[in-house]
Amino acid sequence: MTEVANNAAKNGVWGSDHPIGIAVLGMGTVGTEVVRIIRDHADDLCNRVGAPVVLRGVTVRDLNKDRGIPADLLTTDAEALIARDDVDIVVEVMGGIDPARKLIKTALENGKSVVTANKALLAEYTGELAAAAEGSRADLYFEAAVAGAIPVIRPLIQSLSGDRVNRVVGIVNGTTNFILSAMAETGADYDDVLAEATRLGYAEADPTADVEGFDAAAKAAILASVAFHTRVTAADVYREGISKITSEDLETAAAVGCTVKLLAMAERVSDENGKDQVSVRVYPALIPRKHPLASVNGAFNAVVVEAENAGRLMFYGQGAGGAPTASAVMGDVVMAARNKFFGGRAPGESVYAELPIASIGDTPTRYHVNLQVADRTGVLEAVAGEFAKHGVSISTVRQEGHDEGARLVVVTHHAQESALADTVAALAELDSVTSVTSVLRLEGTEE
């Protein structure tokens, strides 16, 4: 035992002769890596914490499957495992809402610290779990729930706790980023790239949670809650996925010096009285090539935080995968174990601001509108007239001729979502407009 540990044993609440017991719920891709790190790096973990970190048990569905660890560590009874007196920290990497919600809440109510990577659960029930943790003075850590190995939760909670965060925007889903990156690089259609992503293991057999933005929305809710001291749930997040993005969208984006990314965004916006609100949304958007997120390709993730005094900060790295996610989990385990040993505690939930959630209809942004129109005199005037009628200012217009008509690409200045929606509806009724082929938002510009 190190000198630090011996001193802590004299003054701390745990003592050097009291190992920190860990229970791991789930032994899938992430759980397997967590178990490996605990077992393979026991000496390092002991020195970092001040006491031995000992694996007490792991819950699995099938006891007959060879897991590469002693069989007496495996159990199917999660409730019995977390109730053991020699378990101090519960690591939940099983996923899903139930039974994870009940197990985590029970562990917290009984004074066990909890480390979880469960973004879907946290996006719905953080308040309930935080209350349970507060009631017993236990720790609830969740760094791995948002962006795999990328440290972003702790910087928001601790490093920027003395600053005012104004905006958080990121690429937080590797599957969709892989698909959009491949479409941009190869010119292939969405369905073809999705099939390739599935073959390579980047997309699940049912990719709905990823490609329709549910996964990113849960992460956006967590980021917004932490950054703006306001409880935000997944239901508060405006969400669109990437399944309607075409190779043509990527081509037109490239033509104006942009690329398309599925963005998770949370930012302060003002209501009509100048009061702060929080806008939280997930959708595919054009961003300029010079924007730091534009170069984030493949399955990588990145989050940009803009704070009043710190300015723009960017966090980049592996956003998923067994080992990267386990790295974030183990960072939380070490923090929770140190708190057990030295008698500290993690920061609790902070929702003092209680900012209202802005409606997507009241959220201003810029737009990139792609129209198929008749190639005849007066069309541009008619189209521009509809934009003006609904109070949407045009920044640029580009026209390209085709055999059966023309394509107009209109880029707007900042406008309300509701005004743009009314404009698009009116355009679709014009005789000279064959179709409104796509409407994408334009983010990350100075205008």
C-alpha positions in Angstrom: 0.0 0.0 0.0 1.3 3.5 -0.9 2.1 6.2 1.7 -0.9 8.1 0.4 -3.1 5.2 1.0 -1.7 4.6 4.5 -2.3 8.2 5.4 -5.8 8.0 4.0 -6.5 4.9 6.0 -5.8 6.9 9.2 -8.0 9.8 8.2 -10.5 8.5 5.7 -13.7 6.6 6.1 -12.8 3.3 4.4 -9.3 2.3 5.5 -6.5 0.5 3.6 -7.8 -2.9 4.7 -11.2 -2.4 3.1 -11.2 -3.2 -0.6 -13.6 -1.4 -2.9 -16.0 -4.0 -4.2 -17.3 -3.7 -7.8 -20.4 -5.3 -9.3 -20.8 -5.2 -13.1 -24.3 -5.5 -14.5 -23.9 -6.8 -18.1 -21.1 -8.5 -19.9 -21.6 -7.4 -23.5 -19.1 -5.5 -25.5 -18.5 -2.8 -22.9 -19.0 -4.9 -19.8 -16.4 -7.4 -21.1 -13.8 -4.6 -21.4 -14.6 -3.2 -18.0 -14.1 -6.6 -16.4 -10.8 -7.0 -18.3 -9.5 -3.7 -17.1 -10.4 -4.3 -13.5 -8.7 -7.7 -13.5 -5.6 -6.8 -15.6 -4.8 -3.5 -14.0 -5.6 -4.3 -10.4 -2.2 -2.9 -9.1 -2.5 0.4 -11.0 -6.1 0.8 -9.9 -5.1 0.2 -6.3 -2.4 2.8 -6.4 -4.7 5.3 -8.0 -7.5 4.8 -5.6 -5.6 4.0 -2.4 -7.3 0.7 -1.8 -7.7 -2.5 -3.8 -10.5 -2.5 -6.4 -12.0 -5.9 -6.4 -14.5 -7.4 -8.8 -17.2 -9.1 -6.7 -19.5 -10.3 -9.5 -20.9 -9.9 -13.0 -24.5 -10.4 -14.2 -25.0 -12.4 -17.4 -28.0 -14.0 -19.1 -26.3 -17.4 -19.8 -24.1 -19.0 -17.1 -23.0 -21.7 -19.5 -21.2 -19.4 -21.9 -17.4 -19.2 -21.4 -16.6 -15.7 -20.3 -12.9 -16.1 -19.6 -13.3 -15.4 -15.9 -14.0 -17.7 -12.9 -17.5 -19.1 -13.0 -18.1 -18.1 -9.4 -18.0 -14.4 -10.4 -21.0 -14.9 -12.7 -24.6 -14.7 -11.7 -28.0 -14.2 -13.2 -29.4 -12.6 -10.0 -28.6 -8.9 -10.3 -30.7 -7.9 -7.3 -28.8 -10.3 -5.0 -25.5 -9.1 -6.4 -26.1 -5.4 -5.8 -27.4 -6.2 -2.3 -24.2 -7.8 -1.1 -22.4 -6.0 1.7 -19.0 -6.3 0.0 -20.3 -4.3 -3.1 -19.6 -0.6 -2.9 -19.9 0.4 -6.6 -22.4 -0.8 -9.2 -21.4 -0.5 -12.9 -24.4 -0.7 -15.1 -23.6 -1.5 -18.7 -26.6 -3.7 -19.5 -28.6 -1.0 -21.3 -32.3 -0.5 -21.7 -34.8 1.1 -19.3 -35.9 -1.9 -17.3 -34.7 -3.6 -15.2 -31.7 -1.2 -15.2 -33.8 1.6 -13.8 -34.9 -0.4 -10.8 -31.5 -1.9 -10.1 -29.7 1.5 -10.3 -32.3 3.2 -8.1 -32.1 0.4 -5.5 -28.3 0.5 -5.4 -28.3 4.3 -4.9 -31.0 4.1 -2.2 -28.7 1.7 -0.4 -25.7 3.9 -0.5 -23.9 2.2 -3.4 -22.2 4.4 -5.9 -23.4 3.9 -9.5 -21.5 4.2 -12.8 -23.7 3.9 -15.9 -23.3 4.2 -19.6 -27.1 4.1 -20.2 -28.0 7.2 -22.2 -31.6 6.1 -22.9 -32.3 5.7 -19.1 -30.6 9.0 -18.1 -32.4 10.9 -20.8 -35.7 10.0 -19.2 -35.0 9.4 -15.5 -32.0 11.4 -14.4 -34.1 13.3 -11.9 -35.4 10.2 -10.2 -31.9 8.6 -10.0 -30.3 11.9 -8.9 -32.9 12.2 -6.1 -32.1 8.6 -5.0 -28.4 9.4 -5.0 -28.9 12.6 -3.0 -31.1 10.8 -0.4 -28.3 8.4 0.5 -25.3 10.7 -0.3 -24.2 8.2 -3.0 -22.5 9.0 -6.3 -24.0 8.8 -9.7 -21.5 9.0 -12.6 -22.3 8.8 -16.3 -19.4 10.1 -18.4 -19.7 7.1 -20.8 -23.3 7.8 -21.6 -22.7 10.5 -24.2 -19.6 10.2 -26.3 -17.7 7.0 -25.5 -14.1 7.7 -24.5 -14.4 11.5 -25.0 -14.4 13.4 -21.7 -17.2 16.0 -22.0 -19.5 15.5 -19.0 -16.9 16.0 -16.3 -15.5 19.2 -18.0 -19.0 20.6 -18.2 -19.8 19.7 -14.6 -16.4 20.6 -13.0 -13.9 22.4 -15.3 -16.5 24.9 -16.6 -18.5 25.2 -13.4 -17.4 28.8 -13.0 -18.2 29.8 -16.5 -21.4 30.3 -18.5 -22.0 27.8 -21.3 -23.9 29.3 -24.2 -23.8 26.4 -26.8 -23.0 22.8 -27.1 -23.0 21.2 -30.5 -21.6 17.8 -31.5 -21.5 14.7 -33.6 -22.4 12.1 -31.1 -23.5 9.1 -33.1 -20.8 7.1 -35.0 -23.2 5.1 -37.2 -24.7 8.2 -38.8 -21.4 9.9 -39.1 -19.9 6.9 -40.9 -22.9 6.8 -43.3 -22.8 10.5 -44.1 -19.0 10.5 -44.5 -19.1 7.6 -46.9 -21.9 9.1 -48.9 -19.8 12.3 -49.2 -16.7 10.5 -50.2 -18.1 8.0 -52.7 -21.3 9.6 -54.0 -23.2 6.4 -53.1 -26.9 6.5 -52.0 -28.0 6.2 -48.4 -29.4 2.7 -48.7 -26.2 1.3 -50.2 -24.0 2.9 -47.6 -26.3 1.7 -44.8 -26.0 -1.8 -46.1 -22.2 -1.5 -46.0 -22.3 0.0 -42.5 -24.4 -3.0 -41.4 -21.9 -5.4 -43.0 -19.0 -3.8 -41.3 -20.7 -3.7 -37.9 -21.1 0.0 -37.6 -24.9 -0.3 -37.9 -27.2 -2.6 -35.9 -29.5 -5.0 -37.7 -32.3 -2.6 -36.8 -30.6 0.8 -37.2 -33.6 2.9 -36.3 -32.3 4.3 -33.0 -29.2 5.6 -34.8 -30.4 6.7 -38.2 -33.6 8.3 -37.0 -31.7 10.3 -34.3 -33.1 8.7 -31.2 -29.6 7.9 -29.8 -28.3 11.4 -30.5 -31.4 12.9 -29.0 -30.9 11.1 -25.7 -27.3 12.3 -25.6 -28.4 15.9 -26.5 -30.8 15.8 -23.5 -28.0 14.8 -21.2 -25.6 17.4 -22.5 -28.3 20.1 -22.2 -29.2 19.2 -18.7 -25.6 19.4 -17.5 -24.6 22.5 -19.5 -27.6 24.6 -18.7 -28.5 23.5 -15.2 -32.0 22.5 -16.4 -33.6 19.2 -16.5 -34.1 18.1 -20.1 -35.5 14.8 -21.3 -35.4 13.1 -24.6 -39.0 14.2 -25.2 -37.9 17.9 -25.1 -35.5 17.3 -28.0 -36.6 18.2 -31.6 -35.4 15.2 -33.7 -34.9 14.4 -37.3 -32.8 11.5 -38.7 -30.7 11.0 -41.8 -32.8 8.5 -43.7 -34.0 11.1 -46.2 -30.6 12.5 -47.0 -29.6 11.8 -50.7 -26.4 11.8 -52.6 -27.7 15.0 -54.3 -27.9 16.7 -50.9 -24.2 15.9 -50.4 -23.3 17.2 -53.8 -25.1 20.5 -53.4 -23.5 20.9 -50.0 -20.1 20.4 -51.5 -20.9 23.0 -54.2 -21.4 25.7 -51.5 -18.3 24.6 -49.5 -20.2 22.6 -46.9 -20.7 19.0 -45.8 -23.7 17.4 -44.0 -23.5 16.1 -40.5 -26.1 14.9 -38.0 -25.7 17.4 -35.2 -26.9 17.3 -31.6 -27.3 20.9 -30.4 -28.2 22.6 -27.2 -27.9 26.4 -26.8 -29.3 29.4 -25.0 -31.8 31.4 -27.1 -33.9 34.4 -26.1 -37.6 34.6 -26.1 -39.6 37.6 -27.3 -39.0 39.3 -23.9 -35.2 38.6 -24.0 -35.4 35.9 -21.4 -33.2 32.8 -21.7 -34.5 29.6 -23.0 -32.8 26.3 -24.0 -33.1 25.0 -27.5 -32.3 21.3 -27.9 -32.4 19.7 -31.3 -31.0 16.9 -33.4 -31.0 17.0 -37.2 -28.8 16.7 -40.3 -27.4 20.1 -41.2 -24.9 21.7 -43.6 -21.8 23.0 -41.9 -18.9 24.9 -43.7 -15.8 23.0 -44.5 -13.8 25.4 -42.2 -15.9 24.4 -39.1 -14.1 22.1 -36.7 -16.8 19.5 -36.9 -16.6 19.2 -40.7 -13.4 17.2 -40.6 -14.8 14.6 -38.1 -15.3 11.6 -40.3 -16.0 7.9 -40.1 -17.2 6.6 -36.7 -15.5 9.3 -34.7 -17.4 11.7 -32.4 -16.7 15.3 -31.4 -18.3 17.9 -29.2 -17.8 21.6 -29.3 -18.6 23.7 -26.2 -18.8 27.5 -26.4 -18.5 29.3 -23.1 -18.6 32.9 -22.2 -15.1 33.1 -20.9 -13.3 29.9 -22.1 -14.4 30.5 -25.7 -14.7 27.5 -28.0 -13.5 24.1 -26.8 -13.5 20.9 -28.8 -13.5 17.3 -27.5 -12.7 14.7 -30.2 -12.2 10.9 -30.2 -13.7 7.4 -30.3 -17.4 7.8 -29.5 -18.2 4.1 -29.2 -16.8 0.6 -29.0 -16.0 -1.7 -26.1 -12.5 -0.5 -25.1 -13.1 3.3 -25.6 -16.4 3.3 -23.7 -14.9 1.1 -21.0 -12.1 3.7 -20.6 -14.8 6.3 -19.7 -16.5 3.9 -17.4 -13.3 3.1 -15.5 -12.5 6.8 -15.1 -15.8 7.1 -13.3 -15.1 4.0 -11.3 -11.8 5.4 -10.1 -13.5 8.7 -9.1 -16.3 6.8 -7.2 -13.8 4.5 -5.5 -11.6 7.5 -4.4 -14.7 9.1 -2.9 -15.5 5.9 -1.0 -11.9 5.8 0.3 -11.3 9.4 1.1 -14.8 10.3 2.1 -15.6 12.7 -0.8 -18.6 12.9 -3.0 -19.3 13.6 -6.7 -21.3 16.8 -7.6 -25.0 16.2 -7.6 -27.6 17.1 -10.1 -27.7 20.9 -10.8 -31.1 22.2 -12.1 -31.3 25.5 -10.3 -31.7 27.5 -13.6 -34.9 25.7 -14.6 -34.9 27.4 -18.1 -37.9 26.8 -20.3 -37.4 24.7 -23.4 -37.7 26.6 -26.6 -40.1 25.4 -29.3 -38.4 24.4 -32.6 -40.8 26.8 -34.3 -39.3 29.7 -32.4 -35.7 28.7 -33.0 -33.9 30.7 -35.6 -31.3 29.2 -38.0 -30.3 29.4 -41.7 -31.7 27.1 -44.4 -30.6 25.5 -47.6 -33.7 24.9 -49.8 -33.5 22.7 -52.9 -36.3 23.2 -55.5 -37.1 21.6 -58.8 -38.8 24.3 -61.0 -39.9 25.0 -64.5 -37.2 26.6 -66.6 -39.1 29.7 -67.7 -39.2 33.4 -67.2 -40.6 34.7 -63.9 -39.9 31.6 -61.8 -37.2 33.1 -59.7 -39.3 36.2 -59.1 -42.2 34.0 -57.9 -40.0 31.9 -55.6 -38.3 35.0 -54.1 -41.8 36.6 -53.6 -42.9 33.7 -51.4 -39.8 33.9 -49.2 -40.3 37.7 -48.8 -44.0 37.3 -48.1 -43.3 35.1 -45.1 -40.4 37.2 -43.8 -37.6 34.9 -44.8 -34.6 36.8 -46.1 -32.6 35.2 -49.0 -28.8 35.2 -48.8 -27.9 33.5 -52.1 -29.6 31.7 -55.0 -28.0 29.3 -57.4 -29.8 28.0 -60.6 -28.8 24.9 -62.5 -30.5 23.9 -65.8 -31.8 20.4 -66.5 -33.4 18.8 -69.5 -36.9 18.8 -67.9 -36.6 22.1 -65.9 -34.1 23.7 -63.5 -32.9 23.4 -60.0 -32.9 26.3 -57.6 -30.8 26.2 -54.5 -31.8 29.0 -52.0 -29.7 29.8 -48.9 -31.5 32.0 -46.4 -30.4 34.3 -43.6 -31.5 33.4 -40.1 -35.2 32.8 -39.9 -37.7 31.2 -37.5 -38.5 27.6 -38.2 -42.2 28.4 -38.3 -41.7 31.1 -41.0 -39.6 28.7 -43.1 -42.2 26.0 -42.8 -44.9 28.4 -44.1 -42.6 29.4 -46.9 -42.0 25.8 -48.0 -45.7 25.0 -47.9 -46.4 28.0 -50.1 -43.7 27.1 -52.6 -45.1 23.6 -53.0 -48.4 25.2 -54.2 -46.7 27.3 -57.0 -47.4 26.0 -60.5 -43.8 26.8 -61.4 -42.4 24.6 -58.6 -42.2 20.9 -59.5 -41.1 19.9 -56.0 -39.3 21.0 -52.9 -36.7 18.2 -53.0 -35.0 19.0 -49.7 -34.8 21.5 -46.8 -31.6 21.3 -44.7 -30.5 23.7 -42.0 -27.2 25.5 -42.3 -25.3 25.7 -39.0 -21.9 27.0 -38.0 -21.8 30.2 -40.0 -21.0 33.7 -38.8 -24.2 35.2 -40.1 
